[in-house]
Amino acid sequence: MSQAERPPDGINDNAHPNSSMVLFVLALLVYTVTRLVRLPDFPIYFFTDEAIQTQHAAALIQSSFRGLDGVLFPVYFENGGQFNLSLSVYAQVLPTLLFGKSVWVTRGVSALISLIAAISTGLTLRNIFKIRCWWLGALLLSAAPAWFLHSRTAFETVMMASLYAGFLYCYLLYRQGRINALFPAILFGAASFYAYSPAQLIVPLTGVFLLIADARYHWQHRKLVLLGAGLLVILLLPFLRFSLSHTQQRLQHLVLLNSYWVKPIPLYEKILMYISRYLKGLNPIYWFWPNPSIIESTWPEIKLPSWLFSYQHDLARHTMKGYGHLLLFTFPFFLVGLIRSIQRFKEFHHRTLLLVTLAIPSGAAIVDWGITRGLAMIVPITLFTALGLDAVLHSISRNWRRIQHRHLSALIFIIFAVLSLGMLADALTNGPTWYDDYGMSGMQHGAQQVFTRAAEIARLDPQTKVLVSSTWANGTDVLMDYFAGDTPNLKMGNINAFSMQYRPLDRNMLFVMTEEDLDFIDESRKFTNVRIEETLPYPDGSDGFYFVRLEYVEDIRAILEAERVARQALQLEIINLNRQKVKVQYPILDINEIVHAFDGDPNTLIRTLEANPLRLILTFAEPQQVTTITAIIGGTPTELTARAYKDEEEVGMATAQVEVATVTRQVELSFDQALTIDTLEITIFNPHDGEIAHVHLWEIILE
């Protein structure tokens, strides 16, 4: 046996192999139970990012596995304007076909896939690091709070991290001498690459690290490596096909995520920002210490040094109150394991573990650190912790002969099994009331409860049109389709739309709304005869959702007409454009200032508060020559018109019309010839929206 393959400190892995396997099977049982018991009940939300995967899977089945563009077996699927779903959708196809849509099915698929991580960490510790307590991998993962929470969701980050763990195990097998394991390693790596967008940097960077670190070993097996490279090229073809047909998608993804990489700041600042965000993923305090904001709110007298907690806190729905992302008391064992691996850097398995640790933060750092983007880091941390804990147990049993290793193993198993089961009990019992913000900025609780009840009412009374507010969660239209399916008299509808524009309103309409919507009704003074028919409670027992019927006040038309006139009134501002002062008239905005439409940055946008169309009237201090006007707009179907004036007479007009798209696009309005003008009126109209709508504009360029 080579030095690299020798068990640490002379540990004999063959001691009590049957008991170790029994403990491993029991650890997997604990893991599975704590993932599946009352799966729909915790986390207490069912998020649109979970539902949309099953929605896409159902659509694939109905379309004979063709995407919206007709492509057979599409590589990526849209979610919130981004093509960032892939393998997780295909994983839902067979379960959806067999069992239909349910929270159990959608989350259960993800939970079972996460077993790959539990199994892989255990086998890595047994077959690669050859420690006695190799079953600790599955048990430590089971008791990791962040992994516990997210492995009970259908977020694609869980699949990516689990497949990455499979890749790591297979690569280490290959590096140990089982060279044919290179092929499953490549398959796992490619699957992880497709599972979640941050992996598109994590996986290639891991590959570069390992290619360089193990170059001599790869050269010794170059024929096999060439075959592996061929397999890798084949697996990358779908990604290349998608990239060639969606050339702007990567940039659009960064724009939607508000990444600093697409902002007009110097390159050196971007590099420094990347380094800062990258280091957040390596901060052990982030991983092991309970969220500082929670501690500060509980014990305000404790003053925590800001430099230790420079990262942005994770959203409440991604944390477990009172817990760190990892159990705090395991930190010393992690530290022992990390130090031992650094000391043994020359040994391939320790070196590989350190390199993947350095690779994982790279994906999240492109935007900013968050537990979902960095969940895969829990895999190497778990391995380090298991190595450290096993070393401590071995040291105790070696120095205190009366304490036998198997007794320590049984004790440690019981401790972590109880912790896992206790965490499950705590989450199911207390988790629903850990946080009291159940709305958009918090837990976004209520999808299953609201849409199931709303659909029930709609089906029992076809004469009632049920309108559900969208103000309390992201992607409520997706959630409605998931839970209610095709129910003709169930729609999304916000009461504020009725307050801004006259719409038919009678007692056959039933609105499902939040307390904030009820407050809006009172403040608007536009509705009367408001009657609450029933309520749905939040988990803490307070009223969460109200089923309401109401009517307009008598003079509603006059009120709305006065507001319409005020809404169309244009603001006036003077900006610098093409080296001269230009007067710009524009409607009221609710995102950014008018100057951002002329700042030369295609990544900043303006948005009208309510006005559709968006009218811009530019008055130049000196005559201006214009031939072409380029507008950068979003994906909504849009009609654009430009009218050019000189001395108050129209001298030219240009129009364009574009249909729906998934990314921002440039639209040119060209006059027949260069025009000398002093006034230019640009109109951007979204024909599929009403008069009251948000119109988005990224940039206007005059040439």
TATAPE-V571356 format. One line per field, one symbol per residue. phi: phi as a letter, one per 40 degrees, with the letter a starting at -180 (. if undefined). psi: psi as a letter, one per 40 degrees, with the letter a starting at -180 (. if undefined). A space follows every 50 residues. Layout:
BEGIN
phi=???
psi=???
END
This chain:
BEGIN
phi=.cccccdcfgcccccfcccccccccccccddccccbcfdccadccbcdcc cccccccccccccfgbcccgccfdcbbcaggbcbbaccccccccdcccbg cacdcdccdccccccdcccccccccccbcfccccccdcccccccdccdcc ccbbcccccdccccccdccccccdcchccccdccccccccccdccaddcc bccccdccdccccbdcccccbcccccccccccccccddcccccccbcccc cccccccfcccbccbdcccccccccccccdcbcccdcbcdddccccccbc ccbcccccbccccccdcbbbdgbccbccccddcdcccccccccbdccdcc ccccccccccccccccbacacccbdccccccccdcccccccccccccccb dcccccccccccdccccccccccccccccbdcbdbbcccdcbcfchdccc ccccccccccbcccccbbcbcbacfccccccccbgcbdcbbcabcccccb acbdaaccbbcbacccccccdcccfbbafcbccabbccdcgccbbbbbba bccccccccccccccccccccbabbcafgacbcbbaccbbbgbdcccbcg bcbcbbaccacbccbbbbbccbdbcbbbbbbbbcccdabbbbbbbbfgbc baabbaabccabbcacbbbbccacbcbbabbbbbbcccbcccacbbacab bbb
psi=hiddehihfehheehfdddddddddddddddddeddhfdeehieihiddd ddddddddddddeffiadeehhgidiiihfeigeicdddddeddddddea hidddddddddddeddddddddddddddefidfdedddddddehdddddd eeiehedddddddddddddddddddeegdeeddddddddddddedhddee dddddddddddddfddddddfddddddddddddddeddddddddegdedd ddddddefiedeigiiddddddddddddddeehdddddhihdddddddge ehhhhdddfeihiiideeihheiidihdeedddddddddddddfddhddd ddddddddddedddedciiidddedddddddddddddddddddddddddg ddhiddddddddddddddddddddddddddddedieheadebefiedddd ddddddddddgeehhhhhieeeiifddddddddeaghdfhihhidddded hhihhaeehhhhiiddddddddddfeiifhhhdiihiideeihdihhhii iiidfddddddddddddehiihihihhffihhhhhiihiehaiddeefee heeiiihiddhhihhhhhhhdiihhhdihhhhiaeihihhhhhhihfehh eiiiiihiaiieiiihhhhhidihihiehhhhhhhgdeiadhihhihdih hh.
END
